[in-house]
């Protein structure tokens, strides 16, 4: 921080600088939405004051009629948006307008940069990517050369003025002592944005984007002001009175987003508990979907008065992509956020909401499989968290889940998987890894391919967790093909008779070789065994029954939650020409040195097949060179 003649000078957070640069230059075709964002922020500020006034009525006493006022000035070429809401302190101005919280901001900036390069898809990409982020206040710089924010927090004596050109940083200085409560944002408009200083143009934008705002929006100018919206909470109106465009604009208002809602749920519940919900599922993935806080986007109201957007018990974390509002008639207005977490009314509302959402998803999956696939690709990873966390709804979530498979293209459900199971198959086979396409080439699948047995390919990090807690589906247990003791002998199929013939034939005496391999790899593998799963490859690595999955071990080790990985089992294919040749060598005199070298090559080969590097790349290169030299010598 550096002192200047005008006040404190601050630099923008790096992510803010990058996002501002891209936003200002990417959204010109849609830049009138900046006004919607500023009005939405003003509405939120008034909602927050109304909530805090439930606990301290003095905060509203000097100016109880909450409102938003828009003032275009064609002579000065400015546009002003003001509210008499909660306002901001000095520190809140710095935090809210100078930084962007969230683990996904850097990735978001990268996505925007990529979209900027693709001019052919520019508008579509810009809007959908911006929708993942919710640019909010920063959208003002699409139309302004300079933005001034003057604010006094409710109950505070000091007021502050924030000024920025949206490029180099911002300045903060004390504002006049008589500054009213709330926030006033003044935009010094760009030369090509003078339209936003004209009253008629501004009125059209407000009616298009902000008609649903549940606060009076006033248009001021020429010495008079008039209210230009109905100020009626949209969710209180009948569905028949609301158009699709109105739903979309409300979704964008409440979610601070730019995309279209994928699904809209507007319901009124009456009975023991009365409430109204207007919920939306987005059509694109929000940038902060995997933020560690796992916060949802549903606001809680009590009789049209905003209470909180941080009620953890209202929506489970695995439905955190939901946006919208829930308005209860059975909660007290002065309920605290802490009490809400364990409130039985909130718990009952939550249970009903989750049931309604899942029923709607089930209908979508049945009636519009292609549309449901779009949803699953955006939010499937989050839904899988519910399989791990929500034991009560696990079976329903498994029915809604979709998976990749080695047998079919695209996505498949577990019901469809069961319908394709072979005679004698009593288990659902899975394989976890980093990419489904890579897993299709895994040597662990060779015996399954020979028997035409389907394996689900689980390539998302969350798969490592839910597979530990979900034992079965429709009484068919989940079994990982990467574990030892896989037995496919009871499963029929077009190759079953051939398999049964060869299984009884001797595979050769590999006992001496296995003994030497165990000795050579002592401390590096847990065991060496003949494999029942390999048909083409010489070897592979598997985990023992009861041991942690290999991929999960790597994930926990990468995050510092696990020290050394546990040792794995090296399986060898007794019918492979390399193994039979090594078996012959192992029976001869003085074979120990040769087998020891080949043992490490086999282990390194198995590691490479798992997508890992050899433990000692230099030694691997030397052994491989020696083996090649002997082969051509």
C-alpha positions in Angstrom: 0.0 0.0 0.0 1.3 3.4 -0.9 0.1 6.8 0.2 -0.7 9.4 -2.5 -2.2 12.9 -2.5 -5.7 11.5 -3.2 -5.6 8.6 -0.7 -4.4 5.0 -0.5 -3.2 3.4 -3.6 -3.8 -0.4 -4.1 -2.9 -2.8 -6.9 -5.5 -5.3 -8.1 -5.1 -8.9 -7.3 -3.5 -10.7 -10.2 -6.6 -12.6 -11.1 -8.7 -9.4 -11.0 -6.4 -7.7 -13.5 -6.5 -10.6 -15.9 -10.3 -11.1 -15.7 -10.9 -7.3 -16.0 -8.8 -7.2 -19.2 -10.7 -10.1 -20.8 -14.2 -9.1 -19.6 -13.8 -5.6 -20.9 -12.7 -6.8 -24.3 -14.9 -9.9 -24.7 -18.5 -8.9 -23.8 -19.2 -5.9 -26.0 -22.2 -7.6 -27.7 -23.8 -8.1 -24.3 -22.4 -5.2 -22.3 -25.7 -3.8 -21.3 -25.8 -6.6 -18.7 -23.4 -4.6 -16.5 -26.5 -2.6 -15.3 -28.3 -5.8 -14.4 -25.2 -6.9 -12.3 -25.0 -3.6 -10.5 -28.8 -3.7 -9.7 -28.5 -7.3 -8.5 -25.6 -6.3 -6.2 -27.7 -3.3 -4.9 -30.6 -5.7 -4.3 -28.4 -8.0 -2.3 -27.1 -5.1 -0.2 -30.6 -4.1 0.7 -31.5 -7.7 1.5 -28.5 -8.0 3.9 -29.5 -4.8 5.7 -33.1 -6.0 6.1 -31.7 -9.2 7.7 -29.3 -7.4 10.1 -32.1 -4.9 11.0 -34.0 -7.9 12.5 -31.4 -8.0 15.2 -30.7 -4.2 15.3 -33.6 -2.1 14.2 -31.6 1.1 14.6 -29.7 0.3 11.4 -32.9 1.1 9.3 -34.3 3.9 11.5 -32.9 6.9 9.6 -34.1 5.6 6.2 -36.5 2.6 6.4 -37.7 2.5 2.8 -35.2 0.3 1.0 -34.8 1.2 -2.7 -32.4 1.3 -5.7 -32.1 4.5 -7.7 -30.7 4.8 -11.2 -29.6 8.2 -12.5 -28.5 8.7 -16.1 -26.9 12.1 -16.9 -26.5 12.7 -20.7 -24.7 16.1 -20.1 -22.1 14.7 -17.8 -22.0 11.3 -19.7 -22.4 9.4 -16.4 -24.6 6.7 -15.0 -25.2 6.3 -11.3 -26.6 3.3 -9.4 -27.3 3.9 -5.7 -28.9 1.9 -2.9 -29.6 2.5 0.7 -28.6 -1.0 1.7 -25.9 -2.4 4.1 -23.0 -0.4 2.6 -19.3 -1.2 3.0 -16.5 -0.3 5.3 -13.0 0.6 4.2 -11.8 -3.0 4.6 -14.8 -4.4 2.8 -14.3 -2.1 -0.2 -10.7 -3.4 -0.5 -11.7 -7.0 -0.1 -14.9 -7.0 -2.2 -13.7 -4.8 -5.1 -10.0 -5.5 -5.1 -9.8 -9.2 -4.9 -11.6 -12.3 -6.1 -11.8 -15.2 -3.7 -12.0 -18.8 -4.9 -9.7 -21.5 -6.0 -11.0 -21.5 -9.6 -10.2 -17.9 -10.7 -6.9 -18.7 -12.3 -8.4 -21.5 -14.3 -11.3 -19.3 -15.2 -9.0 -16.7 -16.6 -7.2 -19.3 -18.7 -10.5 -20.5 -20.1 -11.5 -17.0 -21.0 -8.2 -16.5 -22.8 -8.7 -19.6 -24.8 -12.2 -18.5 -25.8 -10.8 -15.1 -26.8 -8.5 -16.9 -29.3 -11.4 -18.6 -31.0 -13.2 -15.8 -32.7 -15.5 -18.1 -34.6 -17.2 -19.1 -31.4 -16.5 -15.9 -29.6 -19.9 -14.7 -28.4 -21.1 -18.2 -27.4 -17.9 -18.9 -25.5 -17.7 -15.6 -23.8 -21.2 -15.7 -22.5 -21.0 -19.3 -21.2 -17.6 -18.8 -19.6 -18.6 -15.5 -18.0 -21.7 -17.4 -16.7 -19.4 -19.8 -14.9 -17.8 -16.9 -13.0 -20.4 -14.2 -12.4 -18.4 -11.0 -13.1 -20.7 -8.9 -11.0 -19.3 -5.4 -10.2 -16.4 -5.8 -12.6 -18.8 -5.8 -15.6 -19.1 -2.0 -15.0 -15.8 -1.5 -16.7 -17.3 -2.7 -20.0 -19.0 0.6 -20.3 -16.9 2.9 -18.1 -13.5 4.5 -18.3 -13.6 5.2 -14.6 -15.8 3.9 -11.7 -16.3 5.6 -8.4 -17.9 3.8 -5.4 -18.9 5.8 -2.4 -20.2 3.9 0.6 -21.1 4.1 4.2 -21.9 1.0 6.1 -25.1 1.0 8.2 -24.3 2.0 11.8 -20.9 3.4 10.8 -19.8 7.0 11.1 -17.2 7.0 8.4 -17.7 6.9 4.6 -15.2 6.0 1.9 -14.7 6.6 -1.8 -13.2 3.9 -4.1 -12.0 5.0 -7.5 -10.5 2.9 -10.4 -9.9 3.0 -14.1 -10.1 -0.8 -14.2 -6.5 -1.2 -15.3 -3.8 -0.3 -12.9 -5.5 -0.6 -9.5 -7.6 1.5 -7.3 -7.5 4.4 -4.7 -9.4 4.8 -1.5 -10.0 8.0 0.4 -12.4 9.3 3.1 -15.8 10.5 1.7 -17.9 13.4 2.9 -19.3 13.2 6.4 -22.9 13.6 5.2 -22.7 10.6 2.8 -25.9 8.6 3.2 -26.1 5.0 4.2 -25.5 2.5 1.4 -23.5 2.5 -1.8 -23.4 4.8 -4.8 -21.6 3.7 -8.0 -20.9 6.3 -10.6 -19.7 5.3 -14.0 -17.8 7.8 -16.2 -18.9 6.3 -19.5 -16.7 5.4 -22.5 -17.2 7.5 -25.7 -18.9 4.6 -27.4 -21.2 3.9 -24.3 -23.0 7.2 -24.2 -26.3 5.3 -24.8 -26.2 4.4 -21.1 -26.6 8.0 -20.1 -29.9 8.3 -21.9 -33.0 7.7 -19.7 -35.1 5.8 -22.3 -32.3 3.4 -23.0 -31.7 2.8 -19.3 -35.4 2.2 -18.7 -35.5 -0.4 -21.5 -32.6 -2.3 -20.0 -34.1 -2.3 -16.5 -37.4 -3.5 -17.7 -35.7 -6.2 -19.8 -33.3 -7.5 -17.1 -34.5 -6.4 -13.7 -38.3 -6.2 -13.7 -38.4 -9.1 -11.2 -36.2 -7.4 -8.5 -38.2 -7.4 -5.3 -37.3 -3.8 -4.4 -38.4 -0.5 -5.9 -36.1 0.5 -8.7 -36.4 4.3 -9.3 -35.3 6.1 -12.4 -34.2 9.7 -11.6 -33.5 12.7 -13.8 -34.6 16.2 -14.7 -35.5 16.9 -11.1 -38.0 14.0 -10.7 -37.9 10.2 -10.0 -40.3 7.4 -10.8 -40.5 3.7 -10.0 -40.2 1.6 -13.1 -40.6 -2.0 -11.8 -43.3 -3.8 -10.0 -41.0 -4.7 -7.0 -42.9 -8.0 -6.5 -41.0 -11.2 -5.6 -41.2 -13.4 -8.7 -41.5 -16.6 -6.7 -44.8 -15.4 -5.1 -46.5 -15.2 -8.5 -48.4 -18.0 -10.2 -46.4 -20.0 -12.7 -48.9 -19.3 -15.4 -48.1 -15.5 -15.0 -44.4 -15.9 -15.5 -42.7 -16.2 -18.9 -39.7 -18.2 -19.7 -37.7 -15.0 -20.2 -38.7 -13.8 -16.8 -37.5 -17.1 -15.2 -34.2 -16.8 -17.1 -33.6 -13.2 -16.0 -34.5 -14.1 -12.4 -32.1 -17.0 -12.5 -29.3 -14.7 -13.8 -30.2 -12.2 -11.1 -30.1 -14.6 -8.2 -27.2 -16.6 -9.5 -25.1 -13.7 -10.8 -24.6 -15.6 -14.0 -25.1 -15.2 -17.7 -26.1 -18.7 -19.0 -29.5 -20.3 -19.4 -31.1 -22.4 -16.7 -31.0 -26.1 -17.6 -34.0 -26.9 -15.3 -36.4 -24.7 -13.4 -38.4 -25.9 -10.3 -41.1 -23.5 -9.1 -43.3 -25.0 -6.4 -45.6 -24.0 -3.6 -45.8 -26.5 -0.6 -48.8 -26.2 1.8 -49.6 -28.3 4.8 -47.7 -29.0 7.9 -44.9 -26.8 6.6 -45.6 -24.0 4.0 -42.9 -22.7 1.7 -42.2 -21.7 -1.9 -39.2 -22.7 -3.8 -37.9 -21.3 -7.1 -34.8 -23.3 -7.9 -32.6 -23.6 -11.0 -30.0 -26.0 -12.3 -27.4 -24.2 -14.5 -26.6 -25.2 -18.0 -22.9 -24.6 -17.5 -20.4 -25.5 -14.7 -19.8 -22.6 -12.3 -16.1 -21.8 -11.8 -16.2 -22.4 -8.1 -18.1 -25.7 -8.1 -15.1 -27.4 -6.5 -14.2 -24.7 -4.1 -13.4 -26.3 -0.7 -16.2 -24.4 1.1 -18.8 -26.3 -1.0 -21.3 -23.5 -0.6 -24.7 -23.7 -2.4 -26.4 -20.8 -4.2 -29.8 -21.0 -2.6 -31.1 -18.0 -0.6 -33.4 -18.4 2.3 -36.3 -15.9 2.8 -39.0 -15.8 5.5 -42.2 -14.2 4.2 -40.3 -12.4 1.4 -37.6 -11.1 3.7 -34.1 -12.2 3.0 -32.5 -14.2 5.9 -29.3 -15.7 4.6 -27.5 -17.3 1.7 -25.3 -19.4 4.1 -27.8 -21.9 5.5 -25.8 -25.1 5.3 -28.7 -27.4 6.3 -31.0 -26.2 3.4 -29.2 -27.9 0.5 -26.7 -30.8 0.8 -23.2 -30.1 -0.5 -23.7 -32.5 -3.4 -26.5 -30.3 -4.7 -24.5 -27.1 -4.3 -24.9 -26.2 -8.0 -28.5 -25.3 -7.3 -29.4 -21.6 -7.6 -32.5 -19.8 -6.4 -34.7 -19.0 -3.4 -36.7 -20.8 -0.7 -39.3 -18.7 1.1 -40.6 -20.2 4.3 -43.7 -19.1 6.3 -42.9 -21.2 9.4 -39.5 -19.7 10.5 -39.3 -16.7 12.8 -37.9 -13.5 11.1 -35.3 -13.0 13.8 -33.8 -16.5 13.6 -30.0 -16.5 13.7 -27.8 -18.3 11.1 -26.4 -20.5 13.9 -29.9 -21.7 15.0 -30.8 -22.4 11.4 -28.2 -25.1 11.0 -30.1 -27.5 13.3 -33.6 -26.1 12.9 -36.2 -29.0 12.3 -38.3 -26.8 9.9 -35.2 -26.3 7.7 -34.4 -30.0 7.9 -38.0 -30.9 6.7 -37.8 -28.3 3.9 -34.4 -29.6 2.8 -35.7 -33.2 2.7 -38.6 -32.2 0.5 -36.4 -30.1 -1.8 -33.9 -32.9 -2.3 -36.7 -35.3 -3.1 -38.2 -32.9 -5.6 -34.9 -32.3 -7.3 -34.2 -36.0 -7.6 -37.6 -36.8 -9.0 -37.2 -34.1 -11.6 -33.7 -35.5 -12.5 -35.2 -39.0 -12.8 -37.9 -37.7 -15.2 -35.3 -35.9 -17.3 -33.1 -39.0 -17.5 -36.1 -41.0 -18.8 -37.6 -38.5 -21.1 -34.6 -36.6 -22.4 -31.5 -38.9 -22.1 -29.4 -36.6 -24.3 -30.2 -33.6 -22.2 -29.6 -35.5 -19.0 -26.1 -36.5 -20.4 -25.4 -32.8 -20.7 -26.3 -32.3 -17.1 -24.3 -35.3 -15.9 -21.2 -34.1 -17.7 -21.4 -30.8 -15.9 -22.4 -31.9 -12.4 -21.9 -35.7 -12.3 -18.8 -35.4 -10.1 -20.7 -33.4 -7.5 -23.6 -35.9 -7.5 -21.2 -38.7 -6.9 -20.2 -37.0 -3.7 -23.7 -37.8 -2.5 -23.1 -41.5 -3.1 -20.2 -41.3 -0.7 -21.9 -39.0 1.9 -25.6 -39.6 1.8 -26.3 -43.2 2.8 -30.1 -42.6 2.9 -30.2 -41.6 -0.8 -27.3 -43.8 -2.1 -29.5 -46.2 -4.0 -31.4 -43.4 -5.7 -28.2 -41.6 -6.6 -26.7 -44.8 -8.1 -29.7 -45.0 -10.3 -29.1 -41.5 -11.5 -25.4 -42.0 -12.0 -23.8 -42.4 -15.4 -20.5 -44.1 -16.2 -18.0 -44.8 -19.0 -17.5 -48.4 -20.0 -15.2 -50.6 -22.1 -18.3 -52.1 -23.8 -20.3 -49.1 -25.0 -19.7 -45.6 -26.3 -20.8 -42.6 -24.3 -22.4 -43.0 -20.9 -24.3 -45.9 -19.4 -26.5 -46.4 -16.3 -26.1 -49.2 -13.8 -29.5 -50.5 -14.8 -28.3 -50.8 -18.4 -25.1 -52.5 -17.2 -27.1 -55.1 -15.3 -29.1 -55.8 -18.4 -25.8 -56.6 -20.3 -24.3 -58.9 -17.6 -23.2 -62.3 -18.8 -24.6 -65.6 -17.6 -23.0 -66.5 -14.2 -21.8 -62.9 -13.6 -22.7 -61.8 -10.1 -20.5 -58.8 -9.7 -20.2 -55.2 -11.2 -16.6 -54.8 -12.3 -14.9 -51.4 -12.1 -11.5 -50.0 -12.9 -10.3 -46.6 -11.7 -7.7 -44.4 -13.5 -7.0 -41.0 -15.0 -8.6 -41.3 -18.4 -11.2 -43.7 -19.7 -9.6 -44.1 -23.1 -6.3 -45.0 -21.5 -7.9 -47.5 -19.2 -9.4 -49.3 -22.1 -5.9 -50.5 -23.0 -5.1 -51.6 -19.5 -3.7 -55.2 -19.2 -6.1 -55.7 -16.3 -8.9 -55.9 -18.8 -7.5 -58.6 -21.0 -9.3 -61.5 -19.4 -12.6 -59.5 -19.3 -12.3 -58.7 -23.0 -11.7 -62.4 -23.7 -14.9 -63.2 -21.9 -16.7 -60.2 -23.3 -17.4 -59.0 -19.7 -18.1 -55.3 -19.3 -16.1 -53.1 -16.9 -17.0 -49.6 -15.8 -14.2 -47.1 -16.3 -14.1 -44.6 -13.4 -11.8 -41.7 -14.3 -12.9 -39.0 -11.8 -11.1 -38.5 -8.4 -14.4 -38.8 -6.5 -14.8 -42.4 -7.8 -12.0 -43.5 -5.4 -14.2 -42.5 -2.4 -17.7 -43.6 -3.3 -16.6 -47.0 -4.4 -15.3 -47.6 -0.9 -18.7 -46.8 0.7 -21.1 -48.2 -1.9 -20.9 -52.0 -1.5 -23.5 -53.0 -4.1 -26.2 -52.0 -6.5 -29.3 -54.2 -6.7 -27.5 -56.8 -4.6 -24.7 -57.0 -7.1 -21.4 -56.0 -5.4 -18.9 -53.6 -6.9 -15.5 -55.3 -7.5 -12.3 -53.5 -8.7 -10.5 -55.5 -11.4 -7.2 -54.0 -10.0 -7.5 -56.2 -6.9 -6.1 -59.7 -6.5 -8.1 -63.0 -6.7 -10.2 -62.1 -9.7 -12.0 -65.3 -10.8 -14.0 -65.3 -14.1 -14.3 -69.1 -14.4 -18.1 -69.1 -13.6 -19.0 -66.5 -16.2 -20.3 -67.7 -19.5 -19.9 -66.1 -22.9 -18.9 -66.9 -26.4 -15.3 -67.7 -25.3 -16.3 -69.7 -22.2 -15.8 -73.2 -23.6 -12.3 -72.3 -25.0 -11.3 -70.8 -21.6 -12.4 -73.9 -19.7 -10.3 -76.1 -21.9 -7.1 -74.1 -21.5 -7.6 -73.4 -17.8 -7.0 -77.1 -17.0 -3.9 -77.4 -19.0 -0.5 -76.9 -17.2 0.9 -73.4 -17.6 4.5 -74.5 -17.1 6.6 -74.7 -14.0 7.0 -71.1 -13.0 7.8 -71.8 -9.3 11.6 -71.3 -9.6 11.1 -68.1 -11.6 8.5 -66.7 -9.1 10.9 -67.5 -6.2 13.7 -65.6 -7.9 11.5 -62.7 -8.8 10.3 -62.4 -5.1 13.9 -62.4 -4.0 15.0 -59.8 -6.5 12.1 -57.5 -5.8 12.0 -57.9 -2.1 10.9 -54.6 -0.5 9.5 -53.3 -3.8 6.5 -55.6 -4.3 4.3 -57.4 -1.8 4.2 -60.6 -3.7 4.7 -62.2 -7.1 1.9 -64.5 -8.5 0.7 -66.2 -11.6 -2.1 -64.1 -13.2 -5.6 -65.2 -14.2 -6.5 -61.9 -15.7 -3.6 -61.5 -18.3 -4.0 -62.9 -21.8 -1.7 -60.7 -23.9 0.6 -58.8 -21.6 3.6 -60.3 -19.7 2.8 -58.7 -16.3 0.8 -56.1 -14.3 0.5 -54.6 -10.9 -2.5 -55.2 -8.6 -3.4 -54.4 -5.0 -4.1 -57.1 -2.4 -7.5 -57.6 -0.9 -8.0 -55.0 1.8 -5.3 -52.7 0.6 -6.0 -49.2 -0.6 -6.6 -48.6 -4.3 -3.4 -47.6 -6.2 -4.9 -44.3 -7.5 -6.2 -43.3 -4.1 -2.8 -43.9 -2.6 -1.3 -41.6 -5.2 -3.9 -38.9 -4.6 -3.4 -39.0 -0.8 0.3 -39.1 -1.2 0.2 -36.0 -3.5 -1.8 -34.1 -0.8 0.5 -35.1 2.0 -2.1 -37.3 3.7 -0.2 -40.5 3.1 3.5 -41.3 3.4 4.9 -44.2 1.4 2.6 -46.1 -0.9 1.9 -49.7 0.2 3.6 -52.4 -1.8 1.7 -54.0 -4.7 1.5 -57.5 -6.1 3.3 -58.3 -9.4 1.3 -60.7 -11.5 2.9 -62.6 -14.4 1.3 -64.3 -17.3 2.6 -67.9 -17.4 1.6 -68.3 -21.1 3.4 -65.2 -22.3 6.6 -66.0 -24.4 8.7 -63.8 -22.2 7.6 -65.5 -19.0 8.1 -69.0 -20.4 11.6 -68.0 -21.6 12.4 -66.6 -18.2 11.1 -69.8 -16.6 13.5 -71.8 -18.7 16.4 -69.6 -17.8 15.5 -69.7 -14.1 15.9 -73.5 -14.1 19.5 -73.3 -15.3 22.7 -72.7 -13.3 23.9 -69.1 -12.7 20.6 -67.6 -13.7 20.2 -65.4 -10.7 21.9 -62.3 -12.2 19.9 -62.4 -15.5 16.6 -63.0 -13.7 17.3 -60.2 -11.2 17.9 -57.7 -14.1 14.7 -58.9 -15.9 12.7 -58.7 -12.6 13.3 -55.0 -12.4 12.5 -54.5 -16.1 9.2 -56.4 -15.6 8.4 -54.2 -12.6 9.2 -51.0 -14.5 7.1 -52.2 -17.4 4.2 -52.7 -15.1 4.6 -49.3 -13.6 4.7 -47.7 -17.1 1.5 -49.5 -18.0 -0.1 -47.9 -14.9 1.0 -44.4 -16.1 3.8 -44.1 -13.6 7.6 -43.6 -14.1 10.1 -46.3 -13.3 11.4 -45.8 -9.7 15.0 -45.4 -11.1 14.8 -44.2 -14.7 18.5 -44.3 -15.2 18.7 -47.9 -14.1 15.7 -48.7 -16.3 17.4 -47.2 -19.3 20.6 -49.2 -18.6 18.8 -52.5 -18.2 16.8 -52.0 -21.3 19.9 -51.1 -23.3 21.7 -54.2 -22.0 18.7 -56.4 -22.9 18.5 -55.0 -26.4 22.3 -55.5 -26.9 22.0 -59.1 -25.9 19.0 -59.6 -28.2 20.9 -58.3 -31.3 24.3 -59.6 -30.3 
